[in-house]
Amino acid sequence: MRRLAMLVCAGSLLLFGIGLSATPAMAYGNSGPAKQTYQIAISQNCDNPTICGAGGTGGFWGWAVLYSAGTGDAELTGCGHIVGSGGPGTAGATHFHDNFTYDLTNTKDLVTLSETQTYVGHGTPVTVTVPGSDTGIPLTPGHYNTTQIFGFSAPGVSANIQVVKLH
């Protein structure tokens, strides 16, 4: 037993040491002319049909990166659950990739100017171009919870946004 404990401790120290000596990957591309300015993570779940409506239960999760050139991209996944008369297409997961441009002068919320979204997960991938909009995602760094986002909280309803400003 003592030998096992020593091996676990040694292994943990080795992994900890590797972690301390590792160089950050900057894996999502900060080496070009357009630097990352924000990283945003978002999640929303609703399992309360009274709040979400029949067929509206499920969730939405993803992240986005904003670049200094006024462009951004995001990877997002939603999953719906049929409740009551949800109807076709409201159950199961759908993933989409979003390339967008955004308003560099707006510092309150993320306002997109145009978006190209590619959806996969229910048959053949579909790409659509949509007009921009005020996403309601704050550009002030911090963590935002259900009450801060929607102005209320309720059982079975959860939302979180994490905003990190890099430059």
C-alpha positions in Angstrom: 0.0 0.0 0.0 2.9 2.4 0.9 4.5 1.6 -2.5 1.3 2.4 -4.3 1.0 5.7 -2.4 4.6 6.6 -3.3 4.0 5.9 -7.0 0.8 8.0 -7.0 2.7 10.9 -5.3 5.6 10.6 -7.7 3.3 10.5 -10.7 1.4 13.5 -9.5 4.6 15.5 -8.9 5.9 14.6 -12.4 2.6 15.7 -14.0 2.6 18.9 -11.9 6.2 19.6 -13.0 5.4 19.1 -16.7 2.4 21.5 -16.3 4.7 24.2 -14.7 7.2 23.9 -17.5 4.8 23.8 -20.4 4.6 26.8 -22.7 1.1 28.1 -23.4 -0.1 26.8 -26.7 -1.8 29.9 -28.1 -3.5 27.2 -30.1 -6.2 29.3 -31.6 -4.0 31.7 -33.5 -2.6 34.7 -31.9 0.4 34.8 -34.3 -1.2 36.7 -37.2 -2.0 40.4 -37.6 -5.4 40.0 -36.0 -4.9 39.3 -32.3 -7.5 37.7 -30.0 -9.2 40.4 -28.0 -11.9 38.4 -26.2 -12.7 34.8 -25.4 -16.3 34.1 -24.5 -17.9 30.9 -23.1 -21.7 30.5 -22.9 -24.1 27.9 -21.6 -27.8 27.9 -21.2 -30.1 25.1 -20.0 -33.8 25.0 -19.6 -35.6 21.9 -18.3 -38.7 23.8 -17.1 -41.5 23.6 -19.8 -43.4 26.3 -17.9 -40.6 28.8 -18.6 -39.3 27.4 -21.9 -42.6 26.4 -23.5 -43.5 23.0 -24.9 -40.7 21.7 -27.2 -38.4 24.5 -26.0 -36.5 22.6 -23.3 -32.9 21.7 -23.8 -29.6 23.6 -23.8 -27.1 25.6 -25.7 -23.3 25.6 -25.1 -20.3 27.1 -26.9 -17.4 29.5 -27.1 -16.4 32.4 -29.3 -13.2 34.3 -30.0 -13.1 37.9 -31.1 -10.2 39.3 -33.0 -8.8 42.8 -33.2 -9.7 43.1 -36.9 -13.4 43.0 -36.1 -13.9 39.4 -37.0 -14.7 36.4 -34.8 -15.7 32.8 -34.9 -17.6 30.5 -32.6 -18.4 26.8 -32.1 -21.8 26.2 -30.6 -24.0 23.2 -29.9 -27.7 23.1 -29.0 -29.7 20.1 -27.8 -33.5 20.2 -27.8 -35.9 17.8 -26.0 -39.4 17.1 -27.1 -41.9 18.0 -24.4 -45.6 17.8 -25.2 -46.2 18.8 -28.8 -42.6 19.7 -29.6 -42.8 18.7 -33.2 -40.2 17.6 -35.7 -36.7 18.9 -35.4 -36.9 19.9 -31.8 -35.1 16.9 -30.4 -31.4 16.0 -30.6 -28.2 17.9 -30.9 -27.1 20.3 -33.6 -23.7 21.8 -33.9 -22.8 25.0 -35.8 -19.8 27.0 -36.6 -20.2 30.8 -36.9 -17.9 33.2 -38.7 -18.9 36.8 -38.0 -17.9 40.4 -38.2 -18.6 42.7 -35.2 -19.0 46.4 -34.4 -15.6 47.5 -33.1 -17.1 50.7 -31.7 -19.6 49.0 -29.4 -18.0 48.2 -26.0 -21.2 47.3 -24.1 -22.5 44.2 -25.9 -21.3 42.0 -28.7 -23.0 43.3 -31.8 -22.5 41.3 -34.9 -22.7 42.9 -38.3 -23.0 39.7 -40.4 -22.7 36.0 -39.7 -22.1 32.9 -41.8 -23.3 29.8 -39.9 -22.7 26.2 -40.9 -25.1 23.7 -39.2 -24.3 20.0 -38.9 -26.0 17.2 -36.9 -29.4 16.6 -38.6 -28.6 15.5 -42.1 -26.6 17.3 -44.7 -24.6 20.4 -43.5 -26.4 23.7 -44.2 -24.6 27.0 -44.5 -26.7 30.2 -44.1 -25.8 33.9 -44.0 -27.7 35.9 -41.4 -27.8 39.6 -40.6 -26.0 40.8 -37.5 -27.7 41.5 -34.2 -27.1 42.6 -30.7 -26.3 39.3 -29.0 -26.8 40.5 -25.5 -23.4 39.1 -24.6 -21.6 41.7 -22.5 -18.1 42.8 -23.4 -17.2 43.7 -19.8 -14.9 40.9 -18.5 -16.5 38.7 -15.8 -18.9 35.9 -15.0 -22.6 36.4 -15.6 -25.3 34.1 -14.1 -28.9 33.5 -14.9 -30.3 36.4 -13.0 -27.8 38.8 -14.5 -28.5 37.6 -18.0 -32.3 37.2 -18.0 -33.2 39.3 -15.0 -34.8 36.4 -13.1 -34.0 32.8 -12.0 -36.3 29.8 -11.8 -36.1 26.1 -11.1 -34.7 24.2 -14.1 -33.3 27.4 -15.7 -29.6 28.1 -15.8 -27.4 30.4 -17.9 -23.8 31.4 -17.6 -21.5 33.6 -19.7 -17.8 34.0 -19.0 -16.0 36.9 -20.8 -12.3 37.3 -20.8 -10.6 40.3 -22.3 -7.1 39.5 -23.6 -5.9 42.8 -25.0 
